[in-house]
């Protein structure tokens, strides 16, 4: 059995629901550093539903590629529910996808976050935010926190797409 950092049942549920609807998804991530991309790419035949992703760490790149409004972004160090939502909406335009995911967060304590750990994520579908949440993890290593953010988001997305399957997982 191959090694996986993620719950393959959840990833396959996301894939199956999107393929059944003939829909696609793209991801815009910040501190999760491509882990969502890795997770979605683990699905069998990922190219049938997964368009791609972009990792943007700073305001300049978020603004340039995802059209994040800089005044608001400066006020919150580019970490807010609004930023996550705008990332989810605008990654759809960038990759021509039906669904978009945006996540922006802190995986290690920094003065800009008041040394608190948290992430905001949002999921969009055809131009509307359909799911948004804030995750507050326990203190741990940055990698374990990044993995927790990705696992939490994927489980929430899978539950949104097909609640009966996730409740059994």
C-alpha positions, 0 to 999 in steps of 0.5 A, a space after each residue: 500500500 502506498 504511503 499517503 499523508 492524506 485520507 485517500 477516501 476523502 480525496 477520492 470522494 472529492 474527485 468522484 463528486 466533481 467528475 460526476 458533475 463534470 466540474 473542475 477545481 483549482 487551488 490558491 494557497 499560501 503557507 500550506 505551500 503546495 500541500 493541497 496541490 499534492 493532496 489533490 494530485 494523489 487522486 486517480 486520474 486527477 487531470 479529469 477534475 483538478 486544473 492546478 494551483 498557485 502558491 502565493 506567500 506575500 501581498 505582492 504576489 497575491 495582488 498580482 496573480 489573484 487580484 487581492 485588494 492591497 489596502 485590506 491585505 495590508 491591514 491584516 498581513 494578507 490573512 483574513 476570511 475576505 482574503 481567503 474568499 478572494 483567493 478562492 474566487 480568483 483562482 477560478 478565473 486564473 485556471 478556468 475552473 468551476 470550483 476554487 479553494 483559497 487558504 491563507 494562514 499562519 503555521 508558526 507564531 509571528 508578531 503579525 499574528 499576535 503569535 497566534 496560529 490560525 488559518 482562513 479558508 474558503 471554497 467558491 463555486 461558479 462565482 460564489 463563496 459556498 464554504 468558509 471557515 477558520 481553523 485554530 490548531 494546537 501548537 505543533 511543528 509548522 509542517 504538522 500544522 500545515 498538514 492539519 490545515 489541509 486535512 481539515 479543509 479537504 474533509 470540510 470540502 468533501 462533506 460539502 460535496 457529499 455529506 453521507 460519505 464523509 460522515 462514514 469516513 
